Amino acid sequence: MPQPKYITDIDKIKDIPEQDRRKLKAITEKFVFRVNDYYLKLIDWKDPHDPIRKLVIPNEGELAEYGRWDASDEDTNYAVPGCQHKYGTTALLIVSEVCGAYCRYCFRKRLFRNDVKEAMSDVTPGIEYIASRPEINNVLLTGGDSLILATSKLRRILEQLRSIDHVKIIRLGSKIPVFNPMRIYEDEQLLETIREHSSPERRIYVMAHINHPREITAEAKRGFEALHQAGAIVVNQTPVLRGINDDPVVLGELLDKLSWAGVTPYYFFINRPVAGNREFVLPLERVYRIVEEAKARTSGLGKRVRLSMSHSSGKIEILAIERGKAYLKYHQSREGDYGKFMMLDCPEDAAWFDDLPGSEQFWEKPVKRSDEIVSVNELPDLPVRV
């Protein structure tokens, strides 16, 4: 199959009625819009509530007043420009501000804006920082989308990381396995690059972003298999999103199809309260019920998934929500509080950790690590639609 054609002008999508395109045009002037013709064919245009459509086609709620640009305070995690170091053994390199798909729910929606720049064209400061910190044994290449990089640039980054003895795992965060799987299985240089840099003791993991079972097409499965054959391990993470996968039947099918394709279900996330994301938000208790019902429909392989919140203070696993109480623990922790158990009241409308009464006793808002890094939360707000 030939490489798909990318579309950045919503007026060219004639399946959207003209009057709707006019409304959505204003949103694309605020937030970047980018899709391709392969992915658009997955949309059922006869269904106005089609979940694949909601993933990539703008919605008017994106201009509503809601949330913050950086709901998890990522700006406080930067050790040097372009490199975050929040948890002891893991570093993040922001290698790209470009995505194959600009998913409308993205928690880094601030990168959709033309006035924001977090990725560094030169990753040398981050590489040097990682080399100087022997506790860092795994590095996540993210953005943006790490597999949107040219293979030659990705190879150079992998070569530099593989020259650091203490870096054992390299993770590639990407939507490409389901958004443009041909980029994977038709690029032999990419597969050879992975093959050269993924070994039994120093693996490359592809952190796929698959939100709905309909994304797992024959082409996507061919891409998974190509990655497996090249020595990569593929896992998946997705937020639970209102109107997209907030159905236990859909989530159960996703868990099954991932397991059947050899893709490990890794995380279900609570959608972060990010500016522009109001349309996708669900109450915590509702998400917990959906996930548990979905897990009941699948095998133990599918049940490996964890439900968590990527909060400023750490990854908080939701163990249970019962009778108005949320039972939580730190799966990852900025302050080293791994495994700390928390029991908090959970109001029916609570949608984030900060919404739970008493949550403030367990964490303090972090401060920026470097004065050179401008807080994205200081950016001017978008105008609110009235």
KOLTOR-912357 format. One record per residue: x, y, z of N, C-alpha, C in turn; residue number from 1; chain. Coordinates in pm, whole numbers, plus 50000, padded with zeros to 5 digits. Example, Ala and Ser with C-alpha at 12.3 -4.5 7.8 and 13.67 -1.06 7.14 Angstrom:
BEGIN
  n.px  n.py  n.pz ca.px ca.py ca.pz  c.px  c.py  c.pz rokol dodren
 51319 49431 50780 51230 49550 50780 51320 49670 50780     1      A
 51285 49775 50708 51367 49894 50714 51290 50003 50787     2      A
end
This chain:
BEGIN
  n.px  n.py  n.pz ca.px ca.py ca.pz  c.px  c.py  c.pz rokol dodren
 50085 49881 50000 50000 50000 50000 50088 50124 50000     1      A
 50059 50224 49915 50142 50346 49913 50128 50426 50042     2      A
 50227 50510 50067 50221 50597 50185 50100 50689 50174     3      A
 50028 50711 50284 49909 50796 50278 49944 50942 50256     4      A
 49845 51015 50204 49860 51159 50183 49808 51232 50307     5      A
 49885 51330 50352 49846 51406 50471 49765 51530 50433     6      A
 49672 51563 50520 49580 51674 50496 49587 51768 50616     7      A
 49611 51896 50592 49618 51995 50700 49512 52104 50685     8      A
 49434 52097 50579 49328 52195 50554 49194 52123 50564     9      A
 49116 52157 50665 48991 52086 50688 48891 52109 50575    10      A
 48909 52215 50497 48820 52240 50384 48831 52132 50277    11      A
 48939 52055 50280 48957 51950 50180 48887 51819 50217    12      A
 48828 51814 50335 48756 51693 50376 48608 51713 50343    13      A
 48570 51670 50224 48436 51698 50173 48328 51615 50242    14      A
 48370 51512 50319 48270 51435 50394 48211 51516 50508    15      A
 48276 51624 50546 48221 51715 50647 48140 51822 50576    16      A
 48014 51842 50612 47933 51945 50545 47999 52082 50553    17      A
 47976 52161 50448 48043 52290 50437 48018 52380 50557    18      A
 47893 52382 50607 47863 52469 50720 47939 52427 50844    19      A
 47963 52297 50859 48041 52248 50972 48189 52281 50954    20      A
 48237 52270 50830 48377 52303 50804 48407 52448 50839    21      A
 48311 52536 50813 48333 52677 50844 48349 52697 50995    22      A
 48268 52626 51074 48279 52637 51219 48412 52581 51270    23      A
 48452 52468 51213 48573 52401 51260 48699 52472 51215    24      A
 48690 52550 51109 48806 52621 51056 48868 52711 51164    25      A
 48782 52775 51242 48831 52865 51347 48914 52788 51450    26      A
 48876 52663 51475 48951 52582 51573 49087 52545 51517    27      A
 49091 52511 51388 49219 52472 51327 49315 52590 51317    28      A
 49262 52711 51328 49350 52828 51330 49414 52848 51467    29      A
 49357 52784 51570 49412 52790 51705 49498 52668 51735    30      A
 49447 52550 51699 49517 52424 51721 49547 52359 51587    31      A
 49667 52307 51571 49706 52243 51445 49613 52127 51412    32      A
 49585 52110 51283 49503 52000 51234 49584 51922 51132    33      A
 49587 51789 51148 49665 51705 51056 49611 51564 51061    34      A
 49570 51512 50945 49522 51374 50933 49580 51316 50803    35      A
 49548 51190 50774 49586 51135 50644 49471 51054 50586    36      A
 49480 51027 50457 49367 50964 50389 49347 50818 50432    37      A
 49454 50750 50476 49437 50613 50528 49347 50615 50651    38      A
 49377 50703 50746 49302 50705 50872 49159 50755 50850    39      A
 49142 50851 50759 49007 50902 50733 48913 50793 50682    40      A
 48970 50690 50615 48886 50581 50564 48832 50493 50677    41      A
 48885 50506 50797 48834 50430 50911 48708 50493 50970    42      A
 48676 50615 50927 48562 50688 50982 48434 50649 50909    43      A
 48328 50627 50986 48194 50608 50930 48128 50746 50926    44      A
 48133 50810 50810 48085 50948 50800 47933 50959 50813    45      A
 47864 50846 50803 47719 50848 50822 47682 50857 50970    46      A
 47778 50829 51056 47753 50832 51200 47812 50961 51258    47      A
 47728 51056 51299 47781 51182 51352 47857 51164 51482    48      A
 47839 51049 51547 47908 51022 51674 48019 50919 51657    49      A
 48066 50901 51535 48169 50802 51509 48293 50829 51596    50      A
 48340 50728 51671 48453 50751 51763 48584 50785 51694    51      A
 48610 50726 51578 48735 50757 51507 48733 50902 51460    52      A
 48616 50946 51415 48601 51087 51377 48634 51179 51494    53      A
 48584 51145 51613 48606 51231 51729 48753 51237 51770    54      A
 48827 51132 51736 48968 51130 51772 49050 51237 51699    55      A
 49015 51265 51573 49102 51351 51492 49035 51474 51432    56      A
 48902 51476 51428 48832 51592 51372 48801 51690 51485    57      A
 48835 51818 51469 48813 51916 51577 48668 51921 51622    58      A
 48649 51963 51747 48514 51985 51800 48509 52123 51864    59      A
 48391 52181 51867 48377 52319 51915 48410 52335 52062    60      A
 48402 52224 52137 48437 52229 52279 48583 52260 52305    61      A
 48667 52252 52203 48810 52278 52222 48839 52422 52261    62      A
 48746 52513 52232 48767 52653 52267 48695 52691 52395    63      A
 48636 52592 52463 48567 52619 52589 48668 52643 52700    64      A
 48628 52719 52799 48714 52746 52914 48719 52622 53002    65      A
 48835 52560 53006 48849 52437 53085 48997 52405 53103    66      A
 49035 52365 53224 49165 52307 53249 49283 52402 53232    67      A
 49403 52340 53232 49529 52411 53217 49604 52356 53098    68      A
 49702 52431 53050 49782 52382 52938 49867 52262 52979    69      A
 49909 52260 53103 50003 52157 53149 49950 52102 53280    70      A
 49851 52015 53271 49780 51969 53391 49866 51885 53484    71      A
 49976 51829 53433 50064 51747 53518 50195 51819 53550    72      A
 50200 51949 53526 50318 52030 53560 50446 51974 53501    73      A
 50438 51937 53372 50557 51883 53308 50671 51984 53302    74      A
 50636 52111 53301 50741 52213 53293 50834 52210 53414    75      A
 50788 52149 53524 50873 52139 53644 50966 52018 53639    76      A
 50951 51934 53537 51031 51811 53528 51158 51827 53445    77      A
 51174 51942 53378 51289 51957 53288 51419 51972 53366    78      A
 51511 51879 53341 51644 51889 53400 51732 51981 53316    79      A
 51719 51968 53184 51781 52056 53086 51679 52075 52975    80      A
 51692 52177 52892 51595 52194 52784 51581 52068 52698    81      A
 51455 52027 52677 51428 51911 52594 51434 51778 52665    82      A
 51468 51775 52793 51482 51648 52867 51416 51658 53003    83      A
 51315 51574 53026 51248 51567 53155 51303 51449 53237    84      A
 51313 51471 53368 51358 51365 53459 51275 51374 53586    85      A
 51160 51309 53584 51066 51313 53696 51086 51196 53790    86      A
 51107 51075 53735 51126 50956 53815 51271 50909 53803    87      A
 51324 50851 53908 51465 50822 53919 51529 50752 53801    88      A
 51468 50643 53753 51533 50561 53651 51492 50597 53508    89      A
 51401 50693 53492 51345 50722 53360 51366 50868 53321    90      A
 51409 50889 53198 51418 51024 53142 51335 51030 53014    91      A
 51280 51148 52986 51204 51171 52863 51280 51270 52776    92      A
 51300 51233 52650 51355 51327 52552 51240 51373 52462    93      A
 51214 51502 52459 51110 51557 52373 51175 51578 52237    94      A
 51159 51481 52148 51234 51481 52022 51155 51539 51906    95      A
 51025 51560 51924 50944 51610 51813 50821 51681 51866    96      A
 50787 51794 51805 50660 51860 51835 50558 51830 51726    97      A
 50595 51743 51634 50506 51706 51523 50451 51568 51550    98      A
 50323 51550 51517 50258 51419 51527 50213 51375 51388    99      A
 50195 51245 51372 50126 51198 51253 49982 51246 51260   100      A
 49918 51216 51374 49783 51263 51400 49786 51357 51519   101      A
 49717 51469 51508 49699 51553 51624 49567 51513 51689   102      A
 49575 51413 51778 49454 51365 51845 49395 51478 51928   103      A
 49266 51495 51919 49204 51612 51979 49207 51609 52131   104      A
 49230 51493 52191 49233 51480 52336 49373 51497 52394   105      A
 49475 51515 52314 49615 51502 52355 49646 51584 52481   106      A
 49714 51521 52578 49747 51591 52701 49859 51692 52680   107      A
 49930 51683 52567 50028 51786 52533 49972 51877 52424   108      A
 49848 51913 52439 49783 51995 52337 49850 52131 52323   109      A
 49924 52168 52426 49999 52295 52418 50096 52292 52301   110      A
 50142 52172 52262 50235 52162 52149 50166 52187 52016   111      A
 50031 52186 52016 49957 52215 51894 49969 52362 51857   112      A
 50011 52443 51953 50013 52587 51933 50143 52630 51867   113      A
 50134 52727 51778 50253 52775 51707 50346 52857 51797   114      A
 50295 52902 51914 50378 52986 52001 50444 52907 52112   115      A
 50448 52774 52100 50510 52690 52202 50619 52606 52138   116      A
 50733 52597 52206 50842 52513 52157 50907 52444 52276   117      A
 50890 52311 52285 50954 52234 52391 51056 52136 52335   118      A
 51030 52084 52214 51126 51991 52155 51250 52068 52111   119      A
 51363 52000 52118 51490 52061 52079 51539 51996 51950   120      A
 51576 52078 51851 51631 52020 51730 51765 51953 51758   121      A
 51835 52003 51861 51961 51942 51904 51936 51876 52039   122      A
 51942 51744 52042 51915 51671 52167 52040 51654 52252   123      A
 52151 51716 52212 52278 51698 52283 52268 51729 52432   124      A
 52203 51840 52475 52194 51865 52620 52127 51749 52695   125      A
 52021 51695 52636 51953 51584 52701 52038 51458 52704   126      A
 52104 51428 52594 52191 51310 52589 52304 51323 52691   127      A
 52363 51440 52700 52472 51461 52795 52422 51448 52939   128      A
 52302 51499 52965 52246 51486 53100 52223 51338 53133   129      A
 52163 51263 53042 52137 51121 53065 52268 51046 53089   130      A
 52370 51077 53012 52500 51011 53027 52561 51038 53164   131      A
 52528 51153 53222 52587 51191 53351 52512 51133 53471   132      A
 52397 51068 53444 52314 51016 53554 52301 50865 53543   133      A
 52387 50790 53609 52388 50644 53594 52262 50575 53643   134      A
 52179 50642 53722 52054 50580 53766 51951 50570 53655   135      A
 51969 50646 53546 51873 50643 53436 51901 50521 53350   136      A
 51812 50422 53356 51832 50301 53275 51731 50286 53163   137      A
 51634 50378 53155 51544 50376 53040 51504 50517 53001   138      A
 51492 50536 52869 51467 50668 52811 51349 50658 52716   139      A
 51256 50750 52731 51139 50758 52644 51157 50871 52545   140      A
 51152 50838 52415 51152 50940 52310 51008 50974 52279   141      A
 50972 51099 52298 50832 51137 52290 50821 51275 52228   142      A
 50707 51335 52241 50684 51466 52183 50537 51503 52196   143      A
 50476 51534 52085 50494 51487 51951 50497 51335 51941   144      A
 50556 51291 51833 50557 51148 51800 50697 51111 51753   145      A
 50760 51017 51824 50899 50983 51792 50913 50918 51656   146      A
 50810 50846 51608 50820 50779 51479 50782 50869 51362   147      A
 50754 50996 51389 50737 51091 51280 50874 51142 51235   148      A
 50977 51118 51317 51112 51159 51280 51159 51084 51156   149      A
 51242 51149 51078 51309 51080 50969 51393 50967 51026   150      A
 51398 50855 50956 51472 50739 51006 51617 50774 51035   151      A
 51677 50857 50951 51817 50894 50972 51837 50968 51104   152      A
 51743 51057 51139 51754 51131 51265 51728 51038 51383   153      A
 51627 50951 51371 51600 50856 51478 51722 50767 51501   154      A
 51784 50722 51394 51904 50638 51407 52013 50710 51485   155      A
 52037 50837 51455 52143 50912 51525 52114 50920 51674   156      A
 51987 50941 51710 51952 50950 51852 51972 50814 51919   157      A
 51928 50707 51853 51944 50574 51910 52092 50539 51926   158      A
 52173 50575 51830 52317 50547 51839 52378 50618 51959   159      A
 52337 50743 51981 52392 50817 52096 52349 50755 52228   160      A
 52222 50713 52236 52174 50651 52360 52239 50516 52383   161      A
 52260 50440 52276 52321 50308 52291 52470 50317 52326   162      A
 52530 50434 52311 52669 50452 52353 52679 50473 52504   163      A
 52565 50487 52571 52560 50506 52716 52530 50371 52780   164      A
 52626 50315 52852 52613 50178 52902 52494 50158 52994   165      A
 52460 50258 53075 52354 50237 53174 52213 50252 53115   166      A
 52200 50293 52991 52067 50300 52928 52034 50163 52869   167      A
 51944 50091 52933 51910 49956 52890 51786 49952 52801   168      A
 51689 50036 52832 51563 50037 52758 51545 50171 52690   169      A
 51505 50167 52564 51465 50288 52491 51320 50269 52448   170      A
 51238 50366 52482 51095 50359 52448 51062 50463 52341   171      A
 50982 50423 52244 50939 50512 52137 50789 50535 52150   172      A
 50750 50653 52194 50608 50685 52205 50551 50724 52071   173      A
 50440 50657 52027 50394 50683 51890 50250 50639 51867   174      A
 50180 50716 51784 50049 50681 51729 50063 50615 51592   175      A
 50183 50624 51534 50205 50577 51397 50165 50432 51374   176      A
 50183 50338 51469 50146 50199 51440 50002 50179 51393   177      A
 49911 50270 51431 49774 50258 51380 49734 50375 51292   178      A
 49809 50483 51293 49773 50599 51212 49835 50593 51074   179      A
 49954 50539 51067 50023 50522 50939 50112 50398 50947   180      A
 50053 50279 50958 50134 50157 50975 50227 50130 50858   181      A
 50194 50181 50740 50282 50163 50624 50419 50226 50646   182      A
 50424 50335 50725 50552 50398 50756 50644 50298 50827   183      A
 50584 50201 50896 50664 50101 50967 50703 49986 50875   184      A
 50604 49918 50818 50639 49794 50748 50695 49815 50607   185      A
 50685 49938 50554 50746 49964 50423 50882 50033 50433   186      A
 50924 50066 50554 51053 50133 50572 51154 50033 50628   187      A
 51224 49966 50540 51319 49864 50583 51435 49926 50661   188      A
 51469 50051 50631 51575 50118 50707 51533 50139 50852   189      A
 51406 50174 50873 51355 50189 51010 51364 50055 51083   190      A
 51317 49948 51019 51317 49817 51083 51460 49770 51110   191      A
 51552 49800 51018 51691 49763 51040 51751 49843 51155   192      A
 51712 49969 51165 51758 50054 51277 51713 49995 51410   193      A
 51587 49953 51416 51537 49891 51539 51610 49760 51565   194      A
 51629 49682 51460 51697 49552 51473 51838 49569 51529   195      A
 51907 49672 51486 52045 49695 51531 52052 49742 51675   196      A
 51947 49808 51722 51955 49872 51853 51865 49808 51958   197      A
 51799 49696 51924 51717 49624 52021 51773 49483 52034   198      A
 51819 49450 52152 51880 49320 52176 51814 49257 52298   199      A
 51842 49128 52326 51779 49063 52441 51804 49132 52574   200      A
 51913 49207 52587 51943 49274 52713 51922 49424 52707   201      A
 51901 49479 52589 51883 49624 52575 51773 49648 52472   202      A
 51651 49640 52519 51534 49639 52430 51488 49778 52389   203      A
 51425 49780 52271 51344 49894 52229 51198 49855 52249   204      A
 51125 49941 52317 50980 49926 52335 50909 50033 52252   205      A
 50805 49994 52182 50719 50090 52113 50595 50108 52199   206      A
 50575 50231 52247 50462 50264 52333 50350 50316 52242   207      A
 50266 50225 52196 50162 50261 52099 50047 50334 52168   208      A
 49979 50420 52092 49865 50496 52142 49742 50452 52061   209      A
 49683 50341 52100 49568 50284 52030 49447 50303 52120   210      A
 49348 50377 52071 49236 50418 52153 49109 50337 52132   211      A
 49099 50273 52014 48973 50207 51978 49005 50082 51896   212      A
 48927 49973 51914 48958 49849 51841 48951 49861 51689   213      A
 48875 49957 51637 48867 49972 51491 48998 50022 51431   214      A
 49087 50074 51514 49217 50116 51464 49308 49996 51433   215      A
 49274 49880 51487 49357 49761 51469 49314 49692 51339   216      A
 49362 49743 51229 49330 49694 51095 49431 49587 51053   217      A
 49409 49531 50936 49507 49436 50881 49642 49504 50863   218      A
 49642 49630 50819 49767 49704 50802 49837 49726 50936   219      A
 49758 49760 51039 49817 49781 51171 49880 49652 51223   220      A
 49811 49539 51205 49866 49412 51252 49993 49375 51175   221      A
 49998 49413 51048 50121 49390 50972 50236 49474 51029   222      A
 50204 49595 51071 50304 49681 51133 50352 49625 51267   223      A
 50257 49575 51349 50297 49514 51476 50394 49399 51451   224      A
 50360 49314 51354 50442 49197 51327 50582 49238 51279   225      A
 50589 49343 51197 50719 49391 51151 50804 49439 51268   226      A
 50740 49509 51362 50812 49555 51481 50860 49437 51565   227      A
 50771 49337 51581 50809 49218 51658 50929 49149 51593   228      A
 50923 49132 51462 51031 49063 51391 51162 49140 51399   229      A
 51153 49273 51414 51274 49355 51426 51330 49355 51568   230      A
 51258 49292 51661 51308 49281 51798 51250 49382 51895   231      A
 51151 49462 51851 51087 49557 51941 50974 49488 52018   232      A
 50945 49539 52135 50830 49495 52214 50726 49607 52207   233      A
 50603 49571 52173 50498 49672 52154 50399 49662 52270   234      A
 50373 49775 52333 50273 49783 52439 50178 49897 52405   235      A
 50066 49903 52475 49968 50007 52441 49919 50080 52565   236      A
 49891 50209 52545 49831 50291 52649 49729 50384 52585   237      A
 49619 50406 52657 49515 50495 52608 49439 50554 52725   238      A
 49401 50680 52715 49304 50731 52812 49166 50675 52781   239      A
 49080 50676 52881 48939 50641 52861 48867 50773 52833   240      A
 48806 50782 52714 48759 50909 52659 48609 50906 52633   241      A
 48541 51008 52681 48397 51017 52659 48366 51025 52511   242      A
 48275 50940 52466 48232 50940 52327 48323 50863 52234   243      A
 48433 50806 52285 48526 50734 52200 48541 50588 52243   244      A
 48576 50567 52369 48592 50428 52416 48534 50408 52556   245      A
 48437 50492 52593 48376 50484 52726 48263 50382 52729   246      A
 48295 50262 52687 48198 50152 52678 48275 50024 52711   247      A
 48230 49947 52810 48305 49826 52847 48314 49725 52734   248      A
 48215 49722 52644 48222 49630 52531 48336 49671 52437   249      A
 48345 49802 52411 48450 49854 52323 48587 49832 52387   250      A
 48600 49868 52515 48730 49852 52581 48768 49704 52594   251      A
 48668 49619 52619 48696 49476 52626 48745 49423 52492   252      A
 48682 49468 52384 48726 49428 52250 48868 49477 52224   253      A
 48899 49600 52268 49034 49653 52250 49136 49565 52323   254      A
 49106 49527 52447 49197 49443 52524 49219 49309 52454   255      A
 49112 49251 52402 49124 49123 52331 49211 49138 52206   256      A
 49179 49237 52123 49250 49251 51996 49397 49283 52018   257      A
 49428 49360 52121 49568 49387 52152 49639 49258 52190   258      A
 49578 49181 52279 49640 49057 52324 49659 48959 52209   259      A
 49559 48949 52122 49569 48857 52009 49681 48898 51913   260      A
 49707 49029 51904 49811 49079 51813 49949 49083 51879   261      A
 49958 49035 52004 50086 49036 52072 50128 49171 52124   262      A
 50029 49262 52145 50055 49395 52199 50008 49398 52343   263      A
 50096 49426 52435 50063 49421 52577 49976 49540 52617   264      A
 49856 49518 52675 49780 49629 52733 49854 49680 52858   265      A
 49892 49805 52855 49984 49860 52956 49912 49954 53053   266      A
 49859 50064 53002 49786 50159 53086 49653 50198 53024   267      A
 49550 50209 53108 49434 50293 53082 49455 50417 53168   268      A
 49441 50533 53108 49464 50657 53180 49334 50733 53203   269      A
 49331 50806 53313 49230 50910 53332 49271 51029 53245   270      A
 49177 51081 53168 49206 51194 53081 49244 51316 53166   271      A
 49357 51375 53135 49405 51488 53214 49320 51613 53187   272      A
 49300 51697 53289 49219 51819 53272 49297 51927 53198   273      A
 49316 51904 53070 49397 51993 52985 49306 52088 52910   274      A
 49353 52209 52889 49277 52307 52811 49240 52249 52675   275      A
 49112 52262 52639 49064 52212 52510 49011 52070 52516   276      A
 49014 52006 52635 48978 51864 52646 48844 51837 52713   277      A
 48767 51939 52737 48645 51920 52817 48552 51814 52760   278      A
 48543 51804 52627 48448 51712 52564 48478 51565 52595   279      A
 48599 51534 52641 48639 51395 52659 48642 51350 52804   280      A
 48606 51439 52896 48623 51411 53039 48510 51325 53093   281      A
 48546 51232 53183 48451 51143 53250 48479 51145 53401   282      A
 48377 51125 53484 48401 51113 53628 48486 50990 53659   283      A
 48567 50999 53762 48656 50889 53800 48580 50759 53825   284      A
 48469 50768 53898 48396 50646 53930 48343 50579 53804   285      A
 48297 50659 53710 48246 50604 53584 48358 50531 53508   286      A
 48476 50593 53502 48588 50529 53433 48623 50397 53501   287      A
 48630 50398 53632 48664 50276 53705 48565 50164 53673   288      A
 48435 50194 53671 48333 50092 53641 48349 50039 53498   289      A
 48372 50129 53404 48390 50087 53264 48509 49992 53252   290      A
 48620 50029 53314 48742 49948 53303 48722 49812 53367   291      A
 48661 49807 53484 48641 49678 53550 48547 49588 53470   292      A
 48443 49646 53412 48352 49566 53328 48423 49518 53203   293      A
 48512 49603 53146 48588 49562 53028 48682 49447 53062   294      A
 48751 49456 53175 48844 49352 53217 48772 49220 53243   295      A
 48647 49228 53286 48570 49107 53311 48539 49032 53181   296      A
 48551 49101 53068 48518 49042 52938 48638 48981 52868   297      A
 48757 48992 52929 48878 48948 52860 48957 48850 52945   298      A
 49062 48795 52889 49145 48697 52959 49241 48766 53055   299      A
 49318 48685 53126 49418 48739 53216 49521 48823 53144   300      A
 49546 48794 53016 49640 48875 52939 49591 49018 52925   301      A
 49462 49034 52899 49405 49167 52889 49397 49237 53024   302      A
 49381 49158 53130 49367 49215 53264 49498 49273 53319   303      A
 49607 49262 53245 49734 49318 53293 49731 49470 53297   304      A
 49639 49532 53227 49633 49677 53218 49609 49739 53356   305      A
 49667 49858 53379 49646 49933 53502 49572 50063 53471   306      A
 49483 50102 53560 49413 50229 53548 49482 50330 53637   307      A
 49530 50439 53577 49605 50535 53657 49584 50678 53609   308      A
 49628 50770 53695 49630 50913 53664 49775 50959 53661   309      A
 49816 51026 53553 49950 51083 53548 49946 51223 53609   310      A
 49950 51225 53739 49937 51348 53816 50072 51416 53832   311      A
 50070 51542 53867 50194 51615 53893 50282 51543 53993   312      A
 50222 51478 54092 50299 51414 54199 50343 51272 54164   313      A
 50288 51215 54058 50326 51080 54019 50214 51008 53947   314      A
 50238 50883 53910 50132 50800 53852 50055 50737 53967   315      A
 49927 50769 53974 49843 50723 54083 49751 50614 54030   316      A
 49769 50492 54080 49687 50380 54036 49554 50381 54111   317      A
 49446 50362 54036 49314 50352 54096 49285 50206 54124   318      A
 49287 50169 54252 49264 50031 54292 49116 49998 54295   319      A
 49036 50090 54344 48891 50069 54350 48824 50201 54384   320      A
 48700 50215 54344 48614 50324 54389 48482 50259 54430   321      A
 48455 50262 54559 48337 50195 54614 48273 50281 54722   322      A
 48140 50293 54717 48062 50358 54823 48118 50497 54858   323      A
 48148 50573 54754 48192 50709 54774 48335 50726 54817   324      A
 48414 50618 54814 48553 50624 54853 48642 50582 54736   325      A
 48754 50652 54718 48854 50615 54618 48974 50553 54690   326      A
 49013 50435 54644 49126 50363 54701 49240 50368 54599   327      A
 49347 50435 54636 49453 50469 54541 49590 50432 54598   328      A
 49690 50423 54509 49828 50412 54555 49920 50472 54449   329      A
 50039 50513 54494 50138 50566 54402 50210 50451 54331   330      A
 50187 50443 54200 50257 50345 54116 50394 50400 54076   331      A
 50401 50531 54057 50525 50605 54040 50513 50730 54128   332      A
 50625 50783 54173 50616 50897 54263 50733 50991 54242   333      A
 50700 51118 54230 50805 51220 54219 50891 51222 54346   334      A
 50828 51204 54461 50897 51215 54588 50941 51081 54646   335      A
 50928 50974 54568 50972 50844 54617 50871 50770 54702   336      A
 50745 50814 54701 50642 50750 54783 50578 50632 54711   337      A
 50660 50545 54654 50609 50431 54579 50526 50341 54670   338      A
 50407 50306 54622 50322 50215 54697 50241 50281 54806   339      A
 50257 50412 54828 50179 50478 54932 50030 50462 54903   340      A
 49956 50413 55001 49812 50389 54988 49736 50511 55034   341      A
 49630 50544 54961 49546 50659 54996 49399 50618 54987   342      A
 49321 50659 55084 49176 50641 55079 49113 50778 55098   343      A
 49038 50822 54996 48982 50956 54996 48835 50952 54956   344      A
 48761 51051 55003 48623 51066 54956 48625 51093 54806   345      A
 48525 51038 54737 48519 51055 54591 48380 51105 54553   346      A
 48364 51237 54540 48235 51291 54494 48199 51236 54356   347      A
 48071 51231 54327 48025 51173 54201 48082 51245 54080   348      A
 48108 51375 54092 48156 51451 53977 48309 51464 53974   349      A
 48380 51400 54064 48526 51409 54067 48584 51346 53941   350      A
 48672 51418 53874 48730 51368 53749 48883 51366 53752   351      A
 48946 51408 53863 49091 51415 53872 49130 51407 54019   352      A
 49253 51375 54046 49300 51360 54184 49272 51485 54266   353      A
 49294 51602 54205 49275 51728 54278 49129 51750 54318   354      A
 49036 51678 54255 48894 51692 54287 48855 51612 54411   355      A
 48946 51531 54464 48916 51448 54580 48947 51525 54707   356      A
 48849 51548 54793 48874 51623 54917 48985 51558 55000   357      A
 49081 51639 55041 49192 51589 55122 49313 51547 55042   358      A
 49304 51547 54908 49417 51502 54827 49540 51591 54846   359      A
 49517 51718 54881 49628 51811 54893 49726 51773 55004   360      A
 49684 51691 55098 49773 51651 55208 49884 51557 55161   361      A
 49867 51497 55043 49962 51396 54997 50069 51449 54902   362      A
 50059 51576 54863 50158 51628 54769 50167 51780 54778   363      A
 50280 51831 54733 50300 51975 54722 50329 52008 54577   364      A
 50275 52120 54530 50298 52159 54392 50447 52183 54370   365      A
 50506 52116 54268 50650 52130 54246 50685 52265 54183   366      A
 50813 52299 54190 50862 52421 54126 50951 52381 54010   367      A
 50970 52475 53917 51055 52448 53801 51197 52416 53845   368      A
 51259 52320 53774 51397 52283 53805 51497 52378 53742   369      A
 51457 52447 53635 51551 52535 53566 51482 52667 53534   370      A
 51548 52777 53570 51492 52908 53540 51493 52938 53392   371      A
 51567 52858 53313 51575 52880 53169 51449 52834 53098   372      A
 51367 52754 53168 51251 52694 53104 51128 52774 53140   373      A
 51059 52827 53041 50941 52908 53063 50821 52817 53088   374      A
 50747 52845 53192 50631 52762 53224 50525 52775 53116   375      A
 50476 52661 53067 50369 52667 52969 50240 52716 53033   376      A
 50231 52709 53165 50111 52757 53231 50108 52910 53239   377      A
 50218 52974 53195 50221 53120 53187 50182 53169 53048   378      A
 50153 53076 52958 50113 53115 52824 49977 53183 52828   379      A
 49951 53275 52736 49818 53337 52732 49713 53236 52692   380      A
 49595 53251 52750 49485 53161 52719 49430 53189 52581   381      A
 49372 53085 52522 49297 53104 52398 49167 53177 52430   382      A
 49113 53250 52334 48983 53313 52357 48876 53207 52377   383      A
 48785 53235 52466 48678 53139 52497 48562 53161 52403   384      A
 48510 53053 52349 48395 53062 52259 48270 53092 52339   385      A
 48189 53185 52292 48067 53221 52363 47947 53194 52275   386      A
end
